Amino acid sequence: MTKKQTNFYTWLRSGLRKLSRRWPPIFEALAAAKVPYEGDNKRRKFSYLCASCGGAFDAKTVSVDHVEPAGQLNSKEDIADFVEKLFCGVEGLQVLCDECHNVKTYMERYDVSKEEAVVSIRVAQTMKDKKATLALLQENGYTNCTNDEKRKAALCEIFQKEK
């Protein structure tokens, strides 16, 4: 596939996803997950329940997710299936908190288990702060981690042991 074709399908996929945000079942899924807020913030009236972890979150920290992924849109042949899955009914949607959504997306993208996804995401987040990474490695007896690959492997071991 040429670069021009790749750019076209990227543009099309992006446009369809943007359009799908206004799809009525999206709002129905949010309404179904809406519960009264039970906290100290007097301005906040509602929370949304995460379908995965069951926690209550504000509107800014939840996403409406497709139970069955919409899939790829890389060719003409993919268009009908992609659109059908993207514009599904409310029964094909769920509300997830950002953390659960990230884990589910990681699992789908890399075809790994939930535990592997959680560890990989945690490693990536930890690696963003080099001082914290080095301190954590030292606390756990890893003193010979001289490059990012060794640090990632050591963090994976640490986080897997915690489970």
Beta strands, then each sheet from edge to edge (+ up, - down):
strand 1: 34-36
strand 2: 46-49
strand 3: 56-57
strand 4: 62-66
strand 5: 93-97
sheet 1: 1+ 2- 3+
sheet 2: 4+ 5-
end
